[in-house]
Amino acid sequence: MFNGLIRELAKVKNFSNNTLTLKSNYIPNIGDSIAVNGVCLTATNIYNDGFSVELSPETQSKVAIENYKNLVHIEPAMRLSDRIDGHLLQGHVDCIGEILEIKNNQNSYDVIIKIPTEYMKFVIDKGSIAVDGVSLTVNDTWQDRFRLTIIPHTFENTLFKYYKIHQRVNIETDMFARYVYNMFKHKSSTLNDEIGAWW
């Protein structure tokens, strides 16, 4: 589990044969879970100046793999004693979003991101969402997109300052929204089956 607070921007040294090697100040232990651009991965090799993780073909097919170059967000897994300053994340990417707009509003930045419509049911006004592993609050929603307001500290200390229009990003919707939706979906389906059997 993670809380969407980025530990640092790590430098990609190499990405080949499914192995991503990063240069970072943070040094995990072998087997530790670490989120890289919001994706939960396992440290497989440790070096004096960083570490390596392995991305399976399945993972690579589900994420914005083109962003695993230059700089990436990293966040170690939470400890049970840690404060949750962001929101709970699993490090499982639900879908890929597309940045449509980045607007400077003097003391903040408005960012509009488009995602597949089937995932919008998990995105609610003032709810939580993760973009490349960054915990953020949704300010507005539409049929296939949502608006975020990014404060200057977050903008300057994450990859948001490098994002471009039409860039793809990893999206993890709110875990609790997914669970609640599926709980009521299954409950409704069971109720319909019972009514159908009774009639």
Beta strands, then each sheet from edge to edge (+ up, - down):
strand 1: 8-16
strand 2: 19-23
strand 3: 33-36
strand 4: 39-47
strand 5: 50-54
strand 6: 71-76
strand 7: 95-104
strand 8: 109-114
strand 9: 128-131
strand 10: 134-141
strand 11: 145-150
strand 12: 168-173
sheet 1: 1+ 2- 5+ 4- 3+ 6- 1+
sheet 2: 7+ 8- 11+ 10- 9+ 12- 7+
end
